[in-house]
């Protein structure tokens, strides 16, 4: 027996404020099967999730929900002030407090509903998952990215939703936390949609949906099945398009030959008529017939050519048009082998209690690893000068810049183009746009406020502002650079880092990425 549908998309279309049509006429049903949603950065996955959760109205079409839908979005961590906000129970607890203080407002009672024990339930789950040192009042700024994501996931499970939507849930999580997330997903017995680029996580889905320029396409099976089927489809579509183009070329040659043959035949007939000294009326009549025949042939050729062009357009529409992502590696201003960073018994205000001692030269590559909350992000922010360092325990000799996992160098009002222009005012605007386009940010997106960009697009905009700054980098600091990036973009960043000749410190839980960067050493906090 087939599971009943919990969510149904019926001809859902969404246009952005700038008028761009993001997706059109999407139709799909969602039951209790674990479903993975994939697609390139900026294609609209997060906005589709908001439509499904009822947080955003579609431009046309409908989304029908049978039960409560809970969305854990990518922006929860950035917009949360406390642990209660991270768990998305802040309004419930606030209403509960007002009731305890004497409120008789019906809206407060509606907000609380049946969740009178929400504070105790949250604390019990925090304790069970090794976060018992926190409570609902703890400021979110005191948590690492991984800890914040774990709290947000706890809140998602606490929601008791009929359908759960998780948008990039493995971002910021270390190895044990990812294993814990996977266990929680497997234990969930209601509907679930996971939006992710995490290949391990997607490998445990029952089906994969892909959102692309072609629409929403369902693939049965896990991520490996999707990749195999997708590859076969792409190969077939490309072969069919190539076949049609070859056929178009052959037909064009045949039509040209037919026209030339007809014109030669008419010319010979004219010369024959003159030699035979035929009457002018007969010659004129034959010329008229010949011209009519040539006109008819041209109309037939034009009709056949238009039909072939339409068939090619249809075949081209069956292949998703994806631009190649390219990232330029900056050239350091200091020579290889010159010392760029010295840490001597540096003590972190958060995380590990062990002093950190490191010396780095231009050209060296260091992997920064450790559990969530061990202080990796704190150390990178201290090196970048965002946090103070005691005494002379940190000496930086050169230009350094940090791309953090929250893209904090971007403000929400300025566009990607404005951020890059500010970072490198010497570059001509055409070159700025070209650099952004090579990162996959097209002309329609580079002028938008960065708050309107997807997580992956924001990461690319921040990456551009870091890599293409006017002052050359000697030390590049990366904090979970793979967060939010689709696979083609991540591969392009890997290729760029392979060419980069400056010093590099990267904090990441992506073992595949770290392995491919040929790091010189690791520092475990």
C-alpha positions as a printed Julia matrix, in Angstrom:
525×3 Matrix{Float64}:
  0.0    0.0     0.0
  1.36   3.42   -0.99
  1.99   5.95    1.79
 -0.5    8.83    1.73
  0.8   12.16    0.5
  1.76  14.68    3.17
  2.81  17.45    0.78
  1.7   18.13   -2.78
  3.06  20.73   -5.2
  0.55  21.62   -7.9
  1.88  23.79  -10.76
  4.04  25.81   -8.34
  5.81  28.79   -9.9
  8.02  31.35   -8.14
  9.31  34.67   -9.52
 11.9   36.74   -7.64
 11.43  40.43   -6.77
 13.7   41.35   -9.69
 11.26  39.59  -12.04
 13.45  36.56  -12.74
 11.47  33.32  -13.0
 13.17  30.97  -10.54
 11.16  27.84  -11.21
  7.99  27.14  -13.16
  5.12  24.67  -13.0
  6.59  22.29  -10.41
  4.52  19.21   -9.61
  5.48  16.62   -6.99
  4.13  14.62   -4.06
  5.91  13.88   -0.79
  5.08  11.02    1.55
  6.98   9.43    4.45
  9.89   8.41    2.2
 13.24  10.06    2.99
 13.82  12.38    0.05
 16.99  14.24   -0.88
 16.81  17.49   -2.86
 19.86  18.45   -4.92
 20.69  21.19   -7.41
 23.24  23.85   -8.21
 23.68  27.01   -6.13
 21.02  29.62   -6.83
 18.55  27.31   -8.52
 16.0   27.9    -5.73
 16.16  24.89   -3.37
 15.89  26.93   -0.16
 13.08  29.09   -1.55
 11.2   25.97   -2.64
 11.58  24.67    0.93
 10.05  27.91    2.22
  7.1   27.47   -0.16
  6.64  23.88    1.04
  6.71  24.99    4.68
  4.2   27.79    4.08
  6.71  30.53    4.85
  6.59  31.93    1.31
  3.65  32.08   -1.09
  4.24  30.86   -4.65
  3.69  33.29   -7.51
  1.16  30.8    -8.87
  0.08  27.25   -8.14
 -0.59  25.69   -4.75
  1.16  23.67   -2.05
 -1.18  21.4    -0.09
 -0.1   20.22    3.37
 -1.59  17.4     5.42
 -0.24  18.18    8.88
  2.48  20.31   10.47
  5.6   21.07    8.39
  8.8   22.18   10.15
 11.64  23.83    8.21
 15.18  24.08    9.54
 16.59  26.74    7.23
 20.18  27.79    6.6
 19.69  31.23    8.16
 18.51  30.02   11.59
 22.01  30.13   13.09
 22.76  33.64   11.83
 19.43  35.08   13.01
 19.23  33.48   16.46
 19.99  35.31   19.7
 19.58  32.41   22.15
 19.5   28.61   22.31
 15.69  28.86   22.36
 15.81  30.75   19.04
 18.16  28.16   17.56
 15.69  25.44   18.52
 12.89  27.6    17.04
 10.95  27.55   20.32
 11.73  31.13   21.35
  8.19  32.46   20.67
  6.63  29.53   22.57
  8.83  30.09   25.64
  8.22  33.85   25.5
  4.45  33.3    25.41
  4.74  30.79   28.26
  6.63  33.35   30.35
  3.98  35.98   29.7
  1.26  33.56   30.82
  3.24  32.77   33.96
  3.42  36.51   34.63
 -0.37  36.82   34.37
 -1.13  37.24   30.67
 -4.62  36.15   29.6
 -4.06  37.06   25.93
 -5.62  34.35   23.74
 -2.72  34.7    21.3
 -0.25  33.59   23.99
 -2.31  30.5    24.77
 -2.58  29.7    21.05
  1.2   30.04   20.69
  1.87  27.64   23.57
 -0.82  25.18   22.54
 -0.06  21.88   24.26
  3.64  22.63   24.74
  3.57  23.58   28.4
  6.68  21.55   29.18
  8.76  22.88   26.3
 11.6   24.21   28.47
 12.02  20.9    30.28
 11.79  18.93   27.03
 14.47  21.1    25.42
 16.77  20.79   28.42
 16.33  17.0    28.49
 17.28  16.73   24.81
 20.28  19.02   25.26
 21.42  16.79   28.13
 20.9   13.61   26.09
 22.99  14.95   23.22
 25.94  16.1    25.34
 24.96  19.78   25.48
 23.68  19.83   29.03
 25.87  22.83   29.87
 23.45  24.95   27.81
 19.92  26.09   28.6
 17.3   27.96   26.61
 18.67  31.35   27.71
 22.28  30.73   26.61
 23.36  33.34   24.0
 23.82  31.81   20.57
 27.07  33.75   20.09
 28.7   31.59   22.78
 28.26  28.45   20.66
 30.45  27.19   17.84
 28.87  26.69   14.43
 28.65  22.96   15.04
 27.08  23.36   18.47
 24.55  25.82   17.07
 23.6   23.41   14.29
 23.2   20.56   16.8
 20.84  22.7    18.88
 18.87  23.63   15.75
 18.56  19.94   14.85
 17.38  19.14   18.37
 14.71  21.79   17.89
 13.66  20.2    14.61
 13.13  16.84   16.31
 11.39  18.57   19.22
  8.89  20.11   16.76
  7.09  16.74   16.45
  6.29  17.68   12.85
  4.45  15.52   10.37
  6.96  16.55    7.74
 10.51  17.75    8.38
 12.57  19.82    5.93
 16.29  20.1     6.7
 18.3   22.57    4.62
 22.03  21.67    4.61
 21.83  20.04    8.07
 25.38  18.63    8.07
 27.02  22.05    7.63
 29.32  22.9    10.57
 29.08  19.38   12.05
 32.15  17.32   12.97
 32.42  13.58   12.33
 30.65  12.34   15.49
 27.89  14.94   15.1
 27.34  13.89   11.47
 27.05  10.28   12.58
 24.55  11.37   15.23
 22.56  13.29   12.6
 22.46  10.25   10.35
 21.17   8.11   13.21
 18.43  10.66   13.95
 17.42  10.73   10.28
 17.21   6.95   10.1
 15.06   6.86   13.24
 12.59   9.48   11.94
  9.42   7.62   10.9
  7.53  10.52    9.32
  8.06  12.51    6.14
 11.42  14.16    5.54
 13.13  16.24    2.86
 16.9   16.79    3.13
 18.45  19.55    1.01
 22.15  18.83    0.84
 25.38  18.49   -1.13
 26.66  15.96    1.43
 27.18  12.79   -0.6
 27.31  10.58    2.49
 24.0   11.92    3.78
 22.32  11.67    0.38
 23.43   8.06    0.17
 20.82   7.2     2.81
 17.84   8.73    1.01
 15.07   6.6    -0.51
 14.82   8.88   -3.54
 16.5   11.97   -4.96
 14.79  15.02   -6.44
 16.79  17.39   -8.62
 15.81  21.02   -9.08
 17.38  22.48  -12.2
 16.68  24.84  -15.07
 14.58  22.01  -16.52
 12.28  21.86  -13.48
 11.88  19.26  -10.73
 12.81  15.69  -11.64
 12.45  12.61   -9.42
 14.98   9.79   -9.38
 14.2    6.61   -7.46
 16.97   5.26   -5.26
 19.85   6.83   -3.37
 22.49   9.33   -4.5
 24.64   6.79   -6.34
 21.59   5.64   -8.31
 20.82   9.27   -9.11
 24.36   9.91  -10.35
 24.3    6.85  -12.6
 20.88   7.69  -14.05
 21.74  11.36  -14.42
 24.95  10.52  -16.27
 23.12   8.17  -18.63
 20.42  10.76  -19.33
 22.95  13.52  -19.97
 24.95  11.31  -22.33
 21.83  10.31  -24.26
 20.57  13.92  -24.5
 23.96  15.2   -25.68
 24.27  12.4   -28.24
 20.76  13.09  -29.55
 21.5   16.82  -29.83
 24.79  16.12  -31.63
 22.99  13.72  -34.01
 20.38  16.35  -34.86
 23.05  18.97  -35.52
 24.89  16.59  -37.86
 21.6   15.82  -39.6
 20.91  19.55  -39.92
 24.3   20.05  -41.57
 23.72  17.18  -44.04
 20.27  18.45  -44.94
 21.63  21.96  -45.5
 24.25  20.56  -47.86
 21.61  18.49  -49.7
 19.32  21.49  -50.08
 22.18  23.61  -51.38
 23.03  20.91  -53.92
 19.39  20.68  -55.03
 19.21  24.45  -55.53
 22.42  24.46  -57.53
 21.21  21.53  -59.69
 17.89  23.26  -60.42
 19.59  26.55  -61.27
 22.02  24.73  -63.61
 19.14  22.88  -65.28
 17.31  26.15  -65.87
 20.45  27.73  -67.29
 20.96  24.8   -69.68
 17.32  24.96  -70.77
 17.72  28.66  -71.55
 20.84  28.09  -73.62
 19.14  25.21  -75.5
 16.14  27.4   -76.3
 18.35  30.09  -77.77
 20.26  27.6   -79.93
 16.99  26.08  -81.17
 15.73  29.61  -81.91
 12.45  28.94  -80.08
  9.73  31.55  -79.95
 10.09  34.16  -77.18
  6.69  33.3   -75.71
  7.77  29.69  -75.25
 11.1   30.71  -73.69
  9.35  33.12  -71.3
  6.84  30.46  -70.31
  9.59  27.97  -69.51
 11.42  30.59  -67.43
  8.25  31.33  -65.46
  7.74  27.61  -64.75
 11.39  27.31  -63.71
 11.14  30.3   -61.36
  7.95  28.89  -59.81
  9.64  25.54  -59.3
 12.65  27.24  -57.69
 10.37  29.3   -55.42
  8.43  26.2   -54.37
 11.7   24.41  -53.61
 12.95  27.34  -51.49
  9.69  27.38  -49.49
  9.96  23.64  -48.87
 13.6   24.01  -47.82
 12.77  26.9   -45.51
  9.94  24.91  -43.89
 12.19  21.86  -43.42
 14.95  24.03  -41.94
 12.54  25.66  -39.46
 11.22  22.23  -38.42
 14.77  21.0   -37.81
 15.65  24.11  -35.8
 12.56  23.56  -33.63
 13.58  19.96  -33.06
 17.1   21.07  -32.07
 15.7   23.65  -29.66
 13.59  20.94  -28.04
 16.59  18.63  -27.75
 18.74  21.45  -26.34
 16.01  22.11  -23.79
 16.43  18.54  -22.56
 20.02  19.28  -21.56
 20.58  21.56  -18.57
 22.75  24.53  -19.46
 25.42  24.75  -16.74
 28.3   27.18  -16.94
 31.76  26.0   -15.92
 32.93  27.36  -12.55
 36.41  28.85  -12.54
 38.36  30.41   -9.64
 41.61  32.38  -10.08
 44.36  31.68   -7.55
 45.82  34.88   -6.03
 49.59  35.42   -6.17
 51.2   36.1    -2.77
 53.39  39.21   -2.48
 55.94  37.5    -0.22
 58.36  34.87   -1.51
 57.94  31.17   -0.72
 59.76  30.19    2.44
 59.32  33.57    4.16
 57.67  33.33    7.57
 54.14  34.71    7.55
 52.73  33.57   10.91
 54.11  32.75   14.34
 51.94  31.52   17.24
 53.78  31.0    20.52
 51.83  29.49   23.41
 48.68  31.25   22.24
 45.72  30.59   24.53
 42.21  30.69   23.13
 39.35  32.38   24.98
 37.02  29.55   23.89
 37.63  25.89   23.17
 40.83  23.99   23.91
 42.77  24.89   27.04
 46.05  23.77   25.49
 48.35  26.58   24.27
 48.85  26.7    20.51
 52.31  26.99   18.95
 52.62  27.15   15.16
 55.05  28.68   12.66
 54.09  29.01    9.02
 55.93  30.06    5.9
 54.56  31.19    2.55
 53.68  28.03    0.64
 52.85  25.87    3.66
 49.43  24.23    4.09
 47.9   23.48    7.47
 44.7   21.57    8.2
 42.9   22.68   11.34
 40.83  19.84   12.8
 38.97  19.13   16.03
 35.53  18.57   17.48
 32.82  21.22   17.42
 33.59  23.82   20.06
 37.33  23.08   20.19
 38.17  26.63   19.05
 38.97  26.31   15.33
 36.89  29.32   14.29
 38.12  31.29   17.28
 41.76  30.67   16.33
 41.14  31.77   12.72
 39.39  34.94   13.87
 42.33  35.76   16.16
 44.79  35.31   13.29
 42.61  37.57   11.13
 42.58  40.23   13.84
 38.87  40.02   14.58
 39.63  38.88   18.15
 42.48  40.21   20.3
 45.53  38.05   21.05
 47.46  38.38   24.31
 50.91  39.99   24.25
 53.25  38.87   21.48
 51.81  35.34   21.29
 50.64  36.01   17.7
 52.83  37.67   15.04
 51.49  38.06   11.51
 53.98  39.09    8.82
 52.03  39.64    5.64
 48.52  40.01    4.28
 45.91  37.58    5.61
 42.17  37.26    5.03
 39.49  34.97    6.44
 36.55  33.42    4.61
 34.37  32.2     7.46
 31.48  29.77    7.32
 28.87  32.51    7.84
 30.27  34.93    5.19
 30.3   37.69    7.81
 32.28  40.05    5.58
 29.1   40.49    3.52
 26.4   42.87    4.69
 22.9   42.16    3.52
 22.28  45.43    1.68
 25.29  45.56   -0.67
 25.52  43.42   -3.79
 28.23  40.94   -4.72
 29.5   43.46   -7.28
 29.72  46.22   -4.64
 31.6   43.97   -2.22
 34.13  43.01   -4.88
 34.46  46.62   -6.07
 35.2   47.69   -2.51
 37.8   44.93   -2.14
 39.53  45.87   -5.39
 38.67  49.38   -6.66
 41.51  49.18   -9.2
 39.71  46.54  -11.31
 37.48  47.72  -14.15
 33.8   46.91  -13.64
 33.85  44.64  -16.69
 36.62  42.58  -15.12
 34.75  42.48  -11.79
 31.66  41.16  -13.53
 33.73  38.64  -15.46
 35.3   37.28  -12.25
 31.87  36.91  -10.65
 30.43  35.29  -13.77
 33.24  32.73  -13.73
 32.14  31.87  -10.19
 28.63  31.2   -11.45
 27.06  34.55  -10.48
 25.33  35.84  -13.6
 24.54  39.43  -14.49
 21.04  39.18  -13.02
 22.4   38.18   -9.61
 25.55  40.26   -9.07
 23.55  43.47   -8.58
 21.11  42.08   -6.01
 21.51  42.71   -2.27
 23.5   39.8    -0.89
 20.63  39.02    1.51
 18.63  37.86   -1.52
 21.32  35.38   -2.64
 21.33  31.71   -1.76
 23.81  30.36    0.78
 26.04  29.07   -2.0
 25.89  32.34   -3.93
 26.78  34.28   -0.77
 29.76  31.98   -0.22
 30.92  32.66   -3.8
 30.5   36.43   -3.38
 32.54  36.33   -0.17
 35.14  34.12   -1.84
 35.53  36.66   -4.65
 35.94  39.54   -2.18
 38.69  37.55   -0.4
 40.61  36.16   -3.37
 40.43  39.14   -5.71
 41.21  41.89   -3.2
 43.63  44.6    -4.32
 46.3   43.74   -1.72
 47.71  40.28   -2.58
 47.23  37.56    0.02
 50.11  35.83    1.77
 47.93  33.78    4.12
 44.49  32.45    3.22
 42.27  31.39    6.12
 39.3   29.18    5.29
 36.66  28.09    7.79
 34.48  25.29    6.34
 34.65  26.62    2.76
 32.57  23.69    1.48
 29.47  24.78    3.39
 26.67  25.71    0.96
 28.75  25.11   -2.18
 27.45  22.71   -4.81
 29.79  19.99   -6.04
 31.01  21.77   -9.24
 31.8   24.9    -7.21
 33.6   22.92   -4.51
 35.67  21.15   -7.16
 36.61  24.53   -8.65
 37.71  25.79   -5.23
 39.79  22.61   -4.78
 41.46  23.22   -8.14
 42.2   26.85   -7.21
 43.7   25.86   -3.86
 45.88  23.36   -5.71
 47.37  26.3    -7.65
 47.57  28.75   -4.74
 51.19  29.36   -3.68
 50.58  31.34   -0.49
 50.23  29.96    3.03
 46.94  28.23    3.78
 45.11  27.31    6.97
 41.84  25.47    6.43
 39.36  24.25    9.03
 37.03  21.6     7.68
 35.2   18.41    8.58
 35.23  17.32    4.92
 37.8   14.53    4.92
 37.7   14.22    1.12
 38.5   17.93    0.66
 41.37  17.86    3.17
 42.88  14.77    1.56
 42.85  16.3    -1.92
 44.6   19.51   -0.79
 47.93  17.74   -0.09
 48.34  19.44    3.29
 51.79  19.61    4.88
 50.51  19.0     8.4
 47.48  19.02   10.68
 46.84  20.9    13.91
 44.28  19.22   16.16
 42.61  21.4    18.79
